Amino acid sequence: MVSPNFDRTLVLIPARMASTRLPGKPLADICGLPMIVQVALRARDAAVGRIVVAVDHHDTFDAVTSAGFEAVMTRMDHQSGSDRIHEALQICDPQRRAEIVINVQGDLPTIEPETIRAALLPLVNEGTDIGTLTVEITDEEEKTNPNVVKVVGSPISDRRLRALYFTRATAPHGKGPLYHHIGLYAYRRQALERFVALGPSVLEKRESLEQLRALEAQMRIDVEVVDSIPLGVDTPADLDKARRLLAAKTL
C-alpha cells in the first residue's frame, strides 16, 4: 500500500452547488440520501483515509454533517475542483499531516470503492507526482467523441501507463488500444500545491483539460488501468440511472 498510515491520506470530495444542467446537484436524492452523501459513503467503503467534503453552500454543509461526515466551507468562485480541494486542504489540515490527497468528484455516487483505491497504486513509484485512472475504450463511438478525454501514454506494465498527453481528439493514431480517462486523482501533497500555484497553462486552456497543466510543467502523471468507468451524474437521465444502479445493489 502506498500510504500504510491511514492518517496520512486525505480523501477530499468537492461539491459545487451551482450546476447549469442539474441545479442543486449535490443534494439530488438517490435512494433516500443526497448524492454527495452517497459519494462519501463510497469513499468510506474504500477505507483509505480521512474523508472531508469541500462545499460552497450551507445546505450542502448541513446535509454532509447530518450524515456524520466532515465538511468544510470553501469559496463559491473557484474555477476548478483542484482549486477547491486545495483551499479545503489548508482549512482541514493546517498541521500538514496528510501526505497524499485523493480528489474524488462529488458526482460519482455509484463509484466502486476499489476504483478509488486504484488511484493510489501509481504512487508506489516515488517519482510519480499524480496518480489517475483510465479504461480501455471498447465503444467505437467513444474513440471520436470529443467529450471523451483520451490518455496517450507509454506502458509501464500491463495495468499502468505513464501519461504523455491528454486530449479530446482521437489519439494516438494507428493500431492499438485507446484509453478513456477517468477524472479521479491521487496527488502527493507537494504536487497539489505546486499544481495550483502554477495557474492555467496554454494547452490546458486550448483543450479545456486541467491535467495538461501538470504535464506542461514536467510533473509526472501515472495512470492505472481499471475495468469500468464510474457513472458521472451531469443530467437528469444520469441521475435516474444512478438511482436504478444503487437501488439494485440494495435489493
C-alpha positions in Angstrom: 0.0 0.0 0.0 1.3 3.5 -0.8 0.2 5.0 2.5 0.1 2.4 5.2 -0.7 5.1 7.7 -4.5 5.9 7.4 -3.9 9.3 8.9 -1.5 10.3 6.1 -4.1 10.0 3.3 -6.9 12.5 2.9 -9.9 12.0 0.6 -11.4 15.4 -0.5 -14.7 15.5 -2.3 -15.5 18.8 -3.9 -19.2 19.7 -4.1 -20.3 22.7 -6.1 -23.9 23.7 -5.7 -24.2 25.7 -9.0 -24.8 23.4 -11.9 -26.4 24.5 -15.2 -27.6 21.1 -16.3 -28.7 19.8 -12.9 -29.3 22.6 -10.4 -28.7 21.6 -6.8 -26.8 18.5 -7.9 -25.1 17.6 -4.6 -28.4 17.4 -2.9 -30.2 15.4 -5.5 -32.0 12.4 -3.8 -30.6 9.0 -4.6 -32.2 6.2 -2.7 -33.2 8.4 0.2 -29.8 10.2 0.6 -28.3 13.3 -1.1 -25.9 12.4 -3.9 -22.9 13.9 -2.1 -23.6 11.6 0.9 -23.7 8.6 -1.4 -20.3 9.6 -2.7 -18.9 10.0 0.8 -20.3 6.5 1.6 -18.4 5.0 -1.3 -15.2 6.8 -0.1 -15.8 5.5 3.4 -16.0 1.9 2.0 -12.7 2.4 0.2 -11.1 2.8 3.6 -8.0 4.7 2.5 -8.1 7.7 4.8 -9.9 10.6 6.4 -12.8 12.0 4.3 -13.7 15.7 4.0 -16.3 17.2 1.7 -15.4 20.7 0.4 -18.7 22.5 0.0 -19.7 26.0 -1.1 -23.3 26.2 0.3 -24.7 25.9 3.8 -27.4 23.4 2.6 -24.7 21.0 1.4 -22.7 21.5 4.6 -25.7 20.6 6.7 -26.5 17.5 4.5 -23.0 16.2 4.8 -22.6 16.8 8.5 -26.1 15.5 9.3 -25.0 12.2 7.7 -22.0 12.0 10.0 -19.3 13.2 7.6 -16.9 16.0 7.9 -17.3 19.2 5.7 -15.5 22.4 5.2 -16.9 25.6 3.7 -15.0 26.9 0.7 -15.3 29.9 -1.6 -18.0 29.9 -4.3 -15.8 31.4 -7.0 -13.3 28.5 -7.6 -12.8 27.7 -11.3 -11.9 24.1 -10.7 -12.2 21.2 -8.3 -8.5 21.2 -7.7 -8.6 24.8 -6.5 -11.5 23.9 -4.2 -9.7 20.9 -2.7 -6.6 22.9 -2.2 -8.4 25.5 -0.2 -10.1 22.7 1.8 -6.7 21.1 2.5 -5.4 24.3 4.1 -8.5 24.5 6.3 -8.8 20.9 7.4 -5.1 20.0 7.7 -3.1 23.1 8.8 -0.7 20.8 10.7 0.2 19.2 7.3 -0.3 15.6 8.4 -1.7 14.5 5.1 0.9 13.4 2.6 -1.5 12.2 -0.1 -4.7 13.8 -1.3 -7.3 11.9 -3.3 -9.7 14.0 -5.2 -13.0 12.1 -5.7 -15.5 14.1 -7.8 -18.8 14.8 -5.9 -20.9 13.5 -8.8 -19.8 9.8 -8.7 -22.4 8.2 -6.4 -22.0 4.7 -7.8 -18.2 4.6 -7.9 -16.8 1.3 -6.6 -14.5 1.6 -3.6 -11.8 -0.4 -5.4 -11.7 2.2 -8.1 -10.9 4.8 -5.5 -8.2 2.6 -4.1 -6.7 2.0 -7.5 -5.8 5.7 -7.9 -3.2 5.2 -5.1 -1.4 2.4 -6.9 0.7 4.6 -9.3 2.2 6.4 -6.2 4.1 3.2 -5.4 6.7 4.8 -7.7 8.3 7.6 -5.6 8.9 9.6 -8.7 5.2 9.9 -9.6 3.6 13.2 -8.7 0.0 12.3 -9.5 -1.9 9.1 -10.0 -5.1 8.8 -12.0 -7.2 6.2 -13.8 -8.3 5.0 -17.3 -10.3 2.4 -19.0 -9.6 0.9 -22.4 -12.1 2.1 -25.0 -14.3 -0.6 -26.5 -17.1 1.5 -27.9 -16.1 2.8 -31.4 -18.2 6.0 -30.9 -16.1 7.0 -27.9 -12.9 7.0 -29.9 -14.1 10.0 -31.9 -16.2 11.7 -29.3 -14.6 15.0 -28.1 -16.5 14.6 -24.8 -14.4 11.5 -24.0 -11.0 12.5 -22.9 -8.2 10.2 -24.1 -5.0 9.3 -22.3 -1.9 9.0 -24.5 0.7 7.1 -22.5 3.7 4.9 -22.6 3.0 1.5 -21.0 4.9 0.8 -17.8 3.2 -2.5 -17.1 0.0 -4.4 -18.2 -2.1 -2.2 -16.0 -0.3 1.1 -15.9 0.8 3.9 -18.3 3.0 6.9 -17.9 0.9 9.8 -19.2 2.4 11.7 -22.1 -0.7 13.7 -23.1 -4.4 14.0 -22.6 -6.7 15.1 -25.5 -10.3 15.2 -26.7 -9.1 14.2 -30.2 -8.8 10.6 -31.4 -5.2 9.6 -30.3 -2.8 8.1 -30.7 -3.0 7.3 -34.4 -2.5 3.8 -35.7 -3.3 0.3 -34.4 -3.6 -0.3 -30.7 -5.8 0.5 -27.7 -7.2 3.9 -26.9 -7.9 4.9 -23.3 -10.8 6.8 -21.8 -9.5 9.0 -18.9 -11.3 8.9 -15.5 -11.0 12.2 -13.7 -10.1 10.9 -10.3 -6.7 11.9 -8.9 -4.3 11.0 -6.1 -1.8 13.8 -5.5 1.2 13.9 -3.4 0.6 17.0 -1.2 3.5 18.9 -2.6 2.3 18.1 -6.2 -1.1 19.5 -5.5 0.3 22.7 -4.0 2.6 23.2 -6.9 -0.1 22.4 -9.5 -2.5 25.0 -8.0 0.3 27.6 -7.8 1.2 27.2 -11.5 -2.1 28.6 -12.8 -3.7 27.6 -16.1 -1.3 26.6 -18.9 -1.5 27.1 -22.7 -2.5 23.6 -23.6 -4.9 23.3 -20.6 -6.8 26.3 -21.9 -6.7 25.1 -25.5 -8.1 21.5 -24.7 -10.0 22.6 -21.6 -8.2 19.8 -19.7 -6.7 20.8 -16.4 -4.3 17.9 -16.1 -2.3 19.2 -19.1 -1.0 22.0 -16.7 0.9 19.3 -14.8 2.4 17.7 -17.9 3.5 21.1 -19.3 5.3 21.8 -16.0 7.0 18.4 -16.4 5.2 16.8 -13.5 4.8 13.0 -13.7 1.3 11.5 -14.0 1.0 7.7 -14.0 -2.3 6.1 -14.9 -3.8 2.9 -13.6 -6.0 0.9 -16.0 -9.2 -0.2 -14.3 -12.1 -2.3 -15.6 -15.1 0.1 -15.7 -16.0 3.8 -15.9 -17.8 5.2 -12.9 -21.1 7.0 -13.8 -20.8 10.7 -13.6 -24.1 12.4 -12.9 -24.5 15.5 -15.1 -28.1 15.3 -16.4 -31.5 14.2 -15.2 -31.0 11.0 -17.2 -27.7 10.3 -15.4 -29.5 10.8 -12.1 -32.2 8.3 -13.0 -29.6 5.8 -14.0 -27.7 6.3 -10.7 -30.9 5.7 -8.8 -31.5 2.5 -10.6 -28.0 1.2 -10.1 -27.9 1.9 -6.3 -31.5 0.6 -5.8 -30.4 -2.7 -7.5 -27.5 -3.0 -5.1 -29.8 -2.7 -2.1 -32.2 -5.5 -3.2 
